[in-house]
Amino acid sequence: GRRFAHLSWRDMRRWEARGVTFGSHTARHPRLTWLDEAEVRLELQESRAALRAGCDRAAPLLSYPFGAAGKREARLARESDYEGAVALARRWRGSRFDIPRLPVYLWSPPRPGIGLTSPAEWLMAAATNRCAVGTSVIHRLRPGRVGAPAARREKPAGL
């Protein structure tokens, strides 16, 4: 499939020097609600460790892949020393581990969530997030991916 360029660690450190803070999005982008607890912990810990090594500081926030998270994922994020986490297209529920956010797409307006189009943006975000389940299924069935059935997954060296 099509791959997008990612920021290098050097670029991220430069942005951080300008006041930008990078958050965690897990190590391999699985749908956390489909993983067992040990796999979720590993995803969160590996992501924080990579950001700590690459940017010289731990990521304070987590953005749940696909916005998918429940009470268990919030608890595990808290236990993994995150300060808060964001989820997609939902209402504020009073928890810093369930902060609502809008995704940003190519078709997003310059200032998402502001103005007359805001209600439509929230509906579109919810619908798009539901469609992302297909992507999760494809990722889950590929061998070697976190969340793949155990018989199809290879263990990384050293684990």
GUSEVO-109087 format. One record per atom (N, C-alpha, C, CB): residue in three letters; x negated, y negated, z negated. Coordinates in steps of 0.05 Angstrom, whole numbers, padded with zeros to 5 digits, always signed. Glycine has a CB too. Layout:
BEGIN
ALAXYZ...
//
This chain:
BEGIN
GLY-00016+00024+00000GLY+00000+00000+00000GLY-00017-00025+00000GLY+00018+00000-00023ARG-00004-00047+00001ARG-00017-00073+00002ARG-00028-00079-00026ARG+00002-00095+00011ARG-00053-00088-00027ARG-00066-00095-00053ARG-00070-00125-00053ARG-00093-00079-00057PHE-00067-00137-00076PHE-00071-00165-00079PHE-00097-00170-00094PHE-00048-00178-00095ALA-00110-00192-00087ALA-00135-00199-00100ALA-00129-00206-00129ALA-00150-00222-00085HIS-00146-00198-00147HIS-00143-00204-00175HIS-00166-00224-00183HIS-00144-00179-00193LEU-00162-00238-00205LEU-00183-00255-00215LEU-00206-00239-00225LEU-00172-00274-00237SER-00230-00249-00221SER-00254-00236-00232SER-00256-00245-00261SER-00280-00243-00216TRP-00272-00230-00277TRP-00276-00238-00305TRP-00289-00266-00306TRP-00295-00218-00320ARG-00307-00272-00287ARG-00320-00298-00286ARG-00298-00320-00282ARG-00341-00299-00263ASP-00280-00315-00263ASP-00259-00335-00258ASP-00241-00338-00282ASP-00242-00326-00234MET-00235-00316-00296MET-00218-00318-00320MET-00232-00334-00342MET-00211-00290-00330ARG-00258-00330-00345ARG-00273-00345-00366ARG-00273-00375-00358ARG-00302-00335-00368ARG-00275-00381-00333ARG-00274-00409-00324ARG-00246-00422-00330ARG-00280-00411-00294TRP-00225-00407-00324TRP-00198-00417-00331TRP-00195-00420-00361TRP-00177-00398-00319GLU-00205-00402-00376GLU-00203-00404-00405GLU-00217-00429-00415GLU-00214-00379-00419ALA-00240-00435-00403ALA-00255-00460-00411ALA-00238-00485-00406ALA-00282-00461-00395ARG-00218-00482-00388ARG-00200-00505-00382ARG-00174-00504-00399ARG-00194-00505-00353GLY-00173-00485-00417GLY-00150-00484-00435GLY-00129-00463-00428GLY-00137-00510-00435VAL-00133-00447-00407VAL-00114-00425-00400VAL-00119-00401-00418VAL-00116-00418-00370THR-00099-00389-00428THR-00101-00364-00444THR-00089-00341-00428THR-00087-00367-00471PHE-00104-00319-00426PHE-00094-00296-00412PHE-00083-00276-00432PHE-00117-00283-00396GLY-00061-00264-00425GLY-00049-00243-00441GLY-00052-00216-00429GLY-00019-00250-00445SER-00044-00196-00444SER-00047-00169-00435SER-00022-00159-00420SER-00052-00151-00460HIS-00026-00141-00401HIS-00004-00130-00386HIS-00007-00099-00384HIS-00003-00142-00357THR-00021-00088-00403THR-00029-00060-00406THR-00052-00053-00387THR-00005-00042-00400ALA-00063-00029-00391ALA-00086-00021-00376ALA-00079-00011-00347ALA-00101+00002-00390ARG-00056+00003-00344ARG-00049+00015-00318ARG-00021+00008-00309ARG-00052+00044-00320HIS-00007-00010-00323HIS+00019-00020-00315HIS+00041+00002-00314HIS+00017-00032-00288PRO+00042+00020-00334PRO+00064+00039-00334PRO+00089+00027-00347PRO+00056+00065-00349ARG+00112+00039-00343ARG+00136+00031-00357ARG+00134+00044-00385ARG+00163+00041-00342LEU+00128+00027-00405LEU+00122+00037-00432LEU+00144+00053-00444LEU+00116+00013-00449THR+00169+00047-00438THR+00192+00061-00449THR+00193+00090-00440THR+00218+00048-00442TRP+00178+00098-00420TRP+00178+00125-00410TRP+00154+00141-00420TRP+00177+00125-00380LEU+00136+00128-00436LEU+00113+00142-00446LEU+00117+00151-00475LEU+00088+00123-00445ASP+00101+00171-00483ASP+00102+00178-00511ASP+00086+00157-00527ASP+00091+00207-00516GLU+00089+00158-00553GLU+00077+00137-00570GLU+00047+00136-00567GLU+00085+00143-00599ALA+00034+00159-00566ALA+00004+00159-00563ALA-00005+00145-00537ALA-00006+00188-00564GLU+00010+00150-00515GLU+00003+00138-00490GLU+00007+00107-00490GLU+00020+00150-00467VAL+00029+00099-00504VAL+00034+00070-00506VAL+00011+00057-00522VAL+00061+00064-00520ARG+00004+00069-00544ARG-00019+00058-00560ARG-00044+00056-00544ARG-00024+00076-00585LEU-00050+00077-00528LEU-00074+00077-00511LEU-00073+00054-00491LEU-00077+00104-00497GLU-00050+00051-00478GLU-00047+00029-00458GLU-00053+00002-00471GLU-00019+00029-00446LEU-00041-00003-00495LEU-00044-00028-00508LEU-00073-00032-00518LEU-00025-00030-00532GLN-00085-00012-00529GLN-00112-00014-00539GLN-00133-00018-00517GLN-00120+00010-00556GLU-00130-00003-00495GLU-00149-00005-00473GLU-00147-00033-00460GLU-00144+00016-00452SER-00123-00043-00457SER-00119-00070-00445SER-00132-00091-00463SER-00089-00075-00441ARG-00127-00090-00489ARG-00139-00110-00507ARG-00169-00108-00507ARG-00128-00106-00536ALA-00180-00084-00506ALA-00209-00080-00506ALA-00221-00091-00481ALA-00216-00050-00509ALA-00208-00087-00458ALA-00218-00097-00432ALA-00219-00127-00432ALA-00202-00086-00409LEU-00197-00140-00442LEU-00196-00169-00442LEU-00216-00180-00462LEU-00168-00178-00450ARG-00220-00166-00485ARG-00240-00175-00504ARG-00268-00174-00492ARG-00238-00158-00530ALA-00274-00153-00478ALA-00300-00150-00465ALA-00304-00169-00442ALA-00304-00121-00455GLY-00283-00174-00426GLY-00286-00191-00403GLY-00284-00221-00408GLY-00265-00184-00383CYS-00269-00228-00429CYS-00264-00256-00435CYS-00276-00265-00462CYS-00235-00263-00434ASP-00288-00246-00476ASP-00300-00252-00502ASP-00280-00259-00523ASP-00320-00274-00499ARG-00255-00251-00519ARG-00234-00255-00540ARG-00211-00237-00535ARG-00225-00285-00540ALA-00197-00230-00556ALA-00174-00212-00553ALA-00151-00227-00542ALA-00167-00199-00581ALA-00134-00213-00527ALA-00110-00225-00516ALA-00089-00228-00539ALA-00098-00208-00493PRO-00078-00252-00543PRO-00059-00255-00565PRO-00031-00245-00558PRO-00057-00284-00572LEU-00024-00245-00532LEU+00003-00238-00523LEU+00003-00215-00504LEU+00016-00262-00511LEU+00026-00201-00503LEU+00030-00178-00485LEU+00054-00185-00468LEU+00035-00152-00501SER+00052-00178-00443SER+00075-00180-00424SER+00082-00151-00417SER+00069-00198-00399TYR+00105-00141-00426TYR+00112-00113-00421TYR+00114-00108-00391TYR+00138-00106-00435PRO+00101-00088-00380PRO+00105-00082-00351PRO+00134-00077-00345PRO+00088-00057-00343PHE+00144-00089-00324PHE+00171-00087-00315PHE+00191-00099-00336PHE+00179-00058-00310GLY+00180-00113-00356GLY+00197-00124-00377GLY+00210-00104-00394GLY+00217-00142-00365ALA+00202-00078-00391ALA+00216-00056-00405ALA+00204-00052-00433ALA+00214-00030-00388ALA+00220-00056-00453ALA+00211-00052-00480ALA+00235-00050-00499ALA+00192-00075-00489GLY+00231-00035-00519GLY+00252-00033-00540GLY+00239-00037-00567GLY+00266-00005-00539LYS+00252-00029-00588LYS+00242-00032-00615LYS+00215-00018-00619LYS+00262-00023-00636ARG+00213+00006-00608ARG+00188+00022-00611ARG+00164+00007-00598ARG+00191+00049-00598GLU+00168-00004-00574GLU+00146-00018-00561GLU+00138-00043-00576GLU+00154-00024-00532ALA+00159-00057-00586ALA+00153-00081-00603ALA+00137-00074-00627ALA+00179-00095-00610ARG+00145-00052-00641ARG+00130-00043-00664ARG+00101-00036-00658ARG+00144-00019-00677LEU+00097-00021-00635LEU+00070-00013-00627LEU+00053-00037-00619LEU+00072+00007-00604ALA+00065-00057-00607ALA+00051-00082-00600ALA+00042-00096-00625ALA+00069-00100-00582ARG+00060-00098-00645ARG+00054-00110-00670ARG+00031-00095-00684ARG+00079-00111-00689GLU+00033-00069-00684GLU+00012-00052-00697GLU-00014-00053-00682GLU+00022-00023-00698SER-00014-00061-00657SER-00038-00064-00641SER-00050-00092-00643SER-00033-00056-00612ASP-00040-00108-00662ASP-00050-00134-00668ASP-00043-00156-00647ASP-00079-00133-00670TYR-00023-00151-00631TYR-00013-00173-00614TYR+00002-00193-00631TYR+00005-00162-00590GLU+00002-00218-00623GLU+00017-00238-00638GLU+00046-00241-00628GLU+00003-00265-00636GLY+00051-00232-00604GLY+00078-00233-00593GLY+00078-00220-00566GLY+00087-00262-00590ALA+00102-00217-00554ALA+00104-00204-00528ALA+00129-00215-00513ALA+00107-00173-00532VAL+00127-00214-00487VAL+00149-00225-00470VAL+00161-00202-00454VAL+00139-00247-00451ALA+00188-00204-00451ALA+00203-00184-00435ALA+00219-00199-00414ALA+00222-00168-00454LEU+00229-00186-00394LEU+00242-00199-00372LEU+00272-00202-00375LEU+00237-00183-00347ALA+00281-00225-00366ALA+00310-00230-00361ALA+00329-00221-00383ALA+00318-00217-00335ARG+00324-00229-00407ARG+00343-00223-00428ARG+00346-00248-00446ARG+00333-00199-00445ARG+00364-00247-00464ARG+00370-00270-00481ARG+00351-00269-00505ARG+00399-00270-00491TRP+00346-00292-00517TRP+00330-00294-00541TRP+00344-00278-00564TRP+00326-00324-00550ARG+00328-00261-00576ARG+00339-00244-00598ARG+00326-00250-00625ARG+00335-00214-00590GLY+00310-00271-00626GLY+00298-00279-00651GLY+00272-00265-00659GLY+00318-00274-00672SER+00261-00250-00641SER+00236-00236-00647SER+00213-00246-00629SER+00239-00205-00643ARG+00190-00251-00641ARG+00167-00260-00625ARG+00156-00236-00608ARG+00145-00272-00642PHE+00166-00212-00611PHE+00158-00189-00595PHE+00179-00183-00574PHE+00153-00165-00613ASP+00198-00201-00569ASP+00219-00198-00549ASP+00226-00226-00538ASP+00244-00184-00561ILE+00206-00241-00530ILE+00210-00268-00520ILE+00219-00265-00491ILE+00184-00285-00523PRO+00241-00277-00484PRO+00250-00275-00456PRO+00233-00292-00437PRO+00279-00284-00453ARG+00229-00282-00413ARG+00215-00297-00392ARG+00227-00291-00365ARG+00184-00290-00392LEU+00223-00309-00347LEU+00231-00304-00319LEU+00207-00295-00303LEU+00244-00331-00306PRO+00210-00276-00286PRO+00188-00269-00268PRO+00184-00291-00247PRO+00192-00241-00255VAL+00160-00292-00236VAL+00155-00311-00215VAL+00150-00295-00189VAL+00130-00329-00222TYR+00167-00301-00169TYR+00165-00287-00144TYR+00158-00307-00122TYR+00192-00273-00137LEU+00154-00297-00098LEU+00148-00315-00075LEU+00171-00335-00071LEU+00143-00299-00050TRP+00196-00326-00077TRP+00219-00343-00072TRP+00226-00361-00096TRP+00243-00326-00064SER+00211-00359-00117SER+00217-00375-00141SER+00214-00405-00135SER+00199-00367-00165PRO+00230-00422-00147PRO+00227-00451-00144PRO+00202-00460-00158PRO+00252-00466-00155PRO+00192-00484-00153PRO+00168-00494-00165PRO+00169-00494-00196PRO+00162-00522-00156ARG+00192-00498-00207ARG+00195-00498-00237ARG+00218-00478-00244ARG+00202-00526-00248PRO+00211-00452-00246PRO+00231-00432-00251PRO+00246-00437-00277PRO+00218-00404-00252GLY+00272-00430-00276GLY+00289-00432-00300GLY+00299-00459-00308GLY+00274-00420-00322ILE+00293-00479-00290ILE+00301-00507-00297ILE+00319-00517-00275ILE+00275-00525-00299GLY+00341-00529-00283GLY+00359-00541-00263GLY+00383-00525-00256GLY+00343-00547-00238LEU+00396-00533-00234LEU+00421-00521-00226LEU+00419-00491-00218LEU+00433-00536-00203THR+00395-00483-00209THR+00392-00455-00200THR+00385-00436-00222THR+00371-00454-00178SER+00382-00446-00246SER+00373-00429-00269SER+00391-00405-00273SER+00372-00446-00294PRO+00418-00407-00275PRO+00434-00384-00279PRO+00430-00362-00257PRO+00464-00391-00280ALA+00428-00371-00232ALA+00424-00352-00210ALA+00397-00339-00212ALA+00427-00367-00183GLU+00377-00354-00221GLU+00350-00342-00225GLU+00350-00320-00246GLU+00330-00364-00233TRP+00365-00324-00268TRP+00366-00304-00289TRP+00380-00279-00278TRP+00381-00314-00313LEU+00402-00282-00263LEU+00416-00259-00251LEU+00398-00245-00231LEU+00442-00268-00237MET+00384-00259-00214MET+00366-00247-00194MET+00343-00232-00209MET+00354-00269-00176ALA+00333-00244-00230ALA+00311-00231-00245ALA+00321-00204-00257ALA+00301-00249-00268ALA+00345-00204-00268ALA+00356-00179-00279ALA+00360-00158-00258ALA+00383-00185-00294ALA+00370-00166-00235ALA+00375-00147-00213ALA+00348-00137-00202ALA+00391-00161-00190THR+00329-00154-00198THR+00303-00146-00188THR+00289-00127-00207THR+00285-00171-00182ASN+00292-00132-00233ASN+00280-00115-00253ASN+00292-00087-00252ASN+00283-00127-00281ARG+00318-00086-00247ARG+00331-00059-00245ARG+00321-00044-00221ARG+00362-00063-00243CYS+00315-00058-00199CYS+00305-00046-00175CYS+00276-00035-00179CYS+00305-00065-00151ALA+00262-00047-00198ALA+00234-00038-00203ALA+00233-00010-00215ALA+00221-00058-00222VAL+00256+00001-00223VAL+00256+00029-00233VAL+00246+00048-00211VAL+00285+00037-00241GLY+00252+00043-00186GLY+00242+00059-00164GLY+00211+00060-00163GLY+00253+00050-00137THR+00199+00037-00167THR+00170+00035-00168THR+00159+00052-00191THR+00161+00006-00171SER+00173+00050-00214SER+00164+00066-00238SER+00165+00095-00232SER+00181+00059-00262VAL+00186+00104-00218VAL+00189+00133-00212VAL+00166+00142-00194VAL+00216+00138-00199ILE+00160+00126-00174ILE+00139+00133-00155ILE+00112+00135-00170ILE+00137+00113-00132HIS+00106+00115-00187HIS+00082+00115-00203HIS+00080+00139-00221HIS+00079+00089-00219ARG+00103+00146-00233ARG+00103+00167-00252ARG+00097+00194-00239ARG+00130+00168-00266LEU+00105+00198-00214LEU+00102+00223-00200LEU+00074+00227-00188LEU+00122+00226-00179ARG+00059+00205-00186ARG+00032+00207-00174ARG+00012+00219-00194ARG+00022+00179-00165PRO-00003+00239-00186PRO-00022+00252-00205PRO-00043+00231-00214PRO-00036+00275-00191GLY-00052+00235-00239GLY-00073+00218-00250GLY-00063+00192-00262GLY-00092+00211-00228ARG-00037+00186-00260ARG-00026+00162-00271ARG-00016+00167-00299ARG-00003+00151-00253VAL-00018+00147-00317VAL-00006+00148-00343VAL+00024+00150-00338VAL-00013+00124-00361GLY+00037+00168-00353GLY+00065+00172-00350GLY+00072+00194-00331GLY+00078+00146-00341ALA+00052+00204-00316ALA+00057+00227-00298ALA+00060+00252-00316ALA+00033+00231-00278PRO+00075+00272-00307PRO+00078+00296-00323PRO+00050+00307-00330PRO+00095+00317-00308ALA+00047+00317-00354ALA+00021+00325-00364ALA+00006+00345-00346ALA+00024+00337-00391ALA+00021+00363-00333ALA+00008+00383-00316ALA-00005+00370-00291ALA+00028+00404-00308ARG+00005+00346-00284ARG-00005+00333-00260ARG-00026+00311-00266ARG+00018+00320-00245ARG-00030+00305-00292ARG-00047+00283-00300ARG-00075+00294-00308ARG-00035+00267-00323GLU-00095+00281-00298GLU-00122+00287-00306GLU-00130+00269-00330GLU-00143+00285-00283LYS-00144+00281-00349LYS-00153+00265-00372LYS-00178+00249-00364LYS-00159+00283-00396PRO-00179+00223-00371PRO-00204+00208-00365PRO-00227+00219-00381PRO-00199+00178-00372ALA-00251+00217-00370ALA-00275+00227-00384ALA-00278+00213-00411ALA-00300+00223-00367GLY-00286+00227-00431GLY-00291+00215-00457GLY-00267+00213-00475GLY-00303+00188-00454LEU-00244+00223-00466LEU-00220+00221-00483LEU-00212+00249-00492LEU-00197+00208-00468
//
